[in-house]
Amino acid sequence: MSTRTVYDTMVFLQWAALPEGRHHATILALYDGAVRLYVSQALFDEVRDVLSRPDVVARSPNITADRLKQVLAATLENAEWVADVPAAFTWSQHPDDDHLFNLAIACKAELLVTWETRILKLGADTTPDAERLRTLAPQLQIATPRELADWLATR
């Protein structure tokens, strides 16, 4: 059975920055069905926006217009689209990330995979926001791509 998963934008950036045909464990897990990736319009739009920014493209020569199209097409082909994502959670410290948490809540994700330190810290915080997130999504674990890879290696 696949693990219900949400990737944040930086995981998509890592995917697009690698040369075509070379994938890290998070993407291999998507292709082989170990994870079931969920995306929403908000996440899809953010990924497209971030991966199109001139400063991002300048730092990552593998991110070309064609590579971006490939990543977006592979996402649409391999991910589950969640059309209705209610605004169940707001993170007062960083509301720009609300769409990720709300997607994770809506699809009952077991994993939110991110490199973002602030998001990783939320998983262990005892703040009211962190407690509310745990109430709304008690099954949700927040992990780095490396932690996901280690976890997948043990399965």
SVG drawing of the C-alpha trace seen along z (x, -y; Angstrom):
<svg xmlns="http://www.w3.org/2000/svg" viewBox="-14 -36 38 40">
<polyline fill="none" stroke="black" stroke-width="0.4" points="0.0,0.0 1.3,-3.4 2.0,-6.1 -0.2,-9.2 2.4,-12.0 2.6,-15.7 5.9,-17.2 6.7,-20.8 8.0,-23.0 11.7,-22.5 11.3,-18.7 10.0,-19.5 12.9,-22.0 15.4,-19.2 13.6,-16.9 13.9,-19.5 17.5,-20.4 18.8,-16.9 19.7,-15.9 16.9,-14.2 16.8,-10.5 18.5,-10.9 16.1,-10.7 16.5,-10.9 14.5,-8.5 11.5,-10.8 10.8,-10.7 11.7,-7.0 9.2,-6.3 6.6,-8.2 7.3,-6.3 7.4,-2.9 4.3,-3.5 5.9,-3.5 4.3,-6.9 1.1,-8.3 1.7,-12.0 -1.1,-14.4 -1.2,-17.9 -3.6,-20.8 -3.9,-23.7 -2.2,-26.0 0.8,-23.7 1.0,-23.1 0.9,-26.8 3.6,-27.5 5.9,-24.8 5.5,-26.2 6.1,-29.8 9.2,-29.0 10.8,-26.8 10.2,-29.5 11.9,-32.3 15.0,-33.7 17.1,-33.5 16.2,-29.9 16.9,-29.0 20.3,-30.8 21.4,-28.7 20.2,-25.4 21.2,-25.0 19.2,-21.8 16.0,-23.7 15.0,-24.5 11.6,-25.2 11.5,-21.6 12.6,-20.2 10.0,-22.2 7.3,-20.8 8.6,-17.3 8.4,-17.6 4.9,-19.2 3.7,-16.5 5.1,-13.7 3.5,-15.2 0.1,-15.3 0.6,-11.8 1.7,-10.2 0.0,-12.3 -3.5,-12.4 -5.2,-15.7 -7.1,-17.2 -9.6,-19.7 -11.3,-20.7 -8.8,-21.8 -10.7,-23.5 -8.9,-26.1 -8.9,-24.1 -5.5,-25.3 -3.6,-28.6 -0.1,-28.8 0.2,-32.2 4.0,-32.1 4.1,-31.5 0.6,-31.6 2.3,-31.2 2.6,-27.5 -1.0,-27.0 -1.8,-25.4 0.6,-22.5 -0.9,-21.8 -4.4,-22.1 -3.6,-19.7 -2.1,-17.3 -5.2,-17.5 -7.6,-17.2 -6.0,-14.1 -5.2,-12.6 -1.5,-12.5 0.8,-10.4 3.9,-12.3 4.7,-15.9 8.2,-15.9 10.2,-19.1 13.7,-20.6 12.2,-23.7 13.5,-23.9 10.6,-25.9 8.1,-23.3 10.2,-20.5 10.3,-22.2 6.5,-22.5 6.2,-18.7 7.8,-18.7 6.6,-22.0 4.3,-22.4 2.9,-25.7 -0.9,-26.1 -0.5,-26.0 1.4,-22.7 -1.1,-21.2 -4.0,-22.3 -2.2,-20.7 -1.8,-17.4 -5.5,-17.5 -6.5,-18.1 -4.0,-15.5 -2.9,-13.1 -1.4,-10.7 0.8,-13.3 4.6,-13.1 6.9,-15.8 10.1,-14.5 13.1,-15.5 13.6,-13.8 16.6,-12.0 14.4,-10.7 11.9,-9.5 14.7,-7.7 15.9,-6.0 12.4,-5.0 11.8,-3.5 15.1,-1.6 13.7,0.3 10.5,1.4"/>
</svg>
